[in-house]
Amino acid sequence: MSTGTVAGTAWPLHAAPADPDITGQLGAWWEQLTTPQPAPARTSVAVVGAVVLVALWVPGAWHLLRHGLTIVHEAGHAAVAVLVGRRLSGIRVHSDTSGLTVSRGKPRGPGMVATAAAGYPAPAVLGVAAAWLLSRGYAVGVLWLLLLVVALVLLQIRNWYGLWAVLVSGAVLVGVTGWAPAAVQTVVAAALTWFFLLGAPRAVLEMQSQRRRVRRQGGRDLSDAGLLAGLTHVPAVVWVAILLLVGVALLVVGGAWLLAAWPA
């Protein structure tokens, strides 16, 4: 046993015992995270996907849901910026569902191209990861993965509206993860997975629609495709096609995992 000396007197040093309530709660969370959830019928998962698809094309619902895609979109820019050695300065999410990720580094080159290209595929990549987890029964793992993304974005948010949007998203996820029954957690995880898989190509189509509108008005193309065109001298419409193909390909892979995961 180690000792410490204060004014010439030896005092035994004892490690503080762990709070049994906290230890028990952590153990319960870990068990919940690593225990496969009961699977709903494949028909239910397909119906959830159909509902999400319809919601993505209803203007009011799309505007509301688009904030979730924007958060993940900007997280994609930020993650790749850090991976290629750029210095992240912050993330903003605006009420019109647009976003901005600021990073410092070389204004051109492969790193900047990768950073600019990462936004639109990011929701689909997250959706594929979630579909893989769901295919193995880890619905709570999907919810914790999304909570991790939200927490990391929260550390970089630099505007009040963005802070509100991220906190609301996090609160919903915490509520479902902490208190919802297992069956509800599984359905919510499946719905969010469909949302990211289906929402990624939907966002690319919206970007192209906005680009057309800007061109008709004689404005400057400030979209990710426009930025990539300036960085690579490849036409923006080609970048739109590439981003759309990536989103559709990941939708096919993730959708196949989702529908194969559940009993008929």
Disulfide bonds with the S-S distance in Angstrom:
none
